[in-house]
């Protein structure tokens, strides 16, 4: 299990894992998964190039799952999903 998070810590915004500074108010998150590797990325201000936050190896399992969660935000959240693409690559 791992997480890709745009998180507010000690008064500053970061991408987790890696605690990469991300002062932009808008970011686009991307999780790339193959049968044995993952790469987590973000795109500052939702434009331009994606920056890699972390990558690593995965142990193939029987029932892989993805969970998308939003919590502990303001009463009127400013989060939105503009696209989700799920695919299967062989």
N, C-alpha and C positions, 0 to 999 in steps of 0.2 A: 504494500500500500504506500502511496505517496500523495502529496497534495501540491497543487499550484494555486497560490493565493496572492491577491493584491491586498496587503495588510497594513494597517496603521499601527505602528509600534513607537512608543516614546515620542509622540508628536511628529513622526515622519512616516512617509509611505514607502513600502518595500514590496518587492516580489519575493515570495518564499516558494521553494527552497533557495538558499544562497544569500538571503537578505540583500538583494540587489536594489540599490536606491531607485525609486520610481516616483518622482515628484509630480508627474503628470496627473491631471484630474480624470483623464479617460485612458484606459488601456484595453487592448484586445488580447485575450489569452488564447493560446493554442497548445493543445496536447497532441503529439504525434506518437502513435503506438504501432509497432510492428509485432510480429510473433515473439520476438525476443529482446526488443529494445524500446525505450521511451525517450522522448525529448519534450521538455516543457519550454515554452517561449512566450514572450509578450511583445506587443507592438505599442510603443509610446504614442499617445495622442491618437491611437487607432489609424495611423498612417505611416508610410515608409516601411523600412525593413523590420522584420521580427528579430528580437534579440533572444538568444538561448540563455535560459536560466540554469537548467540542469539537464543531464541525460544519463542514462545508465542501462544496465542489463535487466531483463525480466526473466523470471522462471515461468515458462508456460504452465498454465493451470487448466482446470476443467471448466470453470465457470467464471470467466473474467467479467468484471462489471465496472461501470463508470457512474460516479455520483456527482451531481452538480448541486452545490449548496450555497445559499446566501443567508447570513445571519449576523446578529449583533451590529447591524447598521443603523442608520438614522430612521426615525419614524416614517419618513417618506423616502424610501430608497431611491437612489439614482442609478441603480444597476439595471441593465437590460441585456437581452440576448438578441443580437441581430442575425445570427446564423449558427446553426449546428449541422455539421456534416459527419455522418457515420458511414464508414465504408469497410469493405473487406478486401484485403490485398493478399494475394497468394504468392 
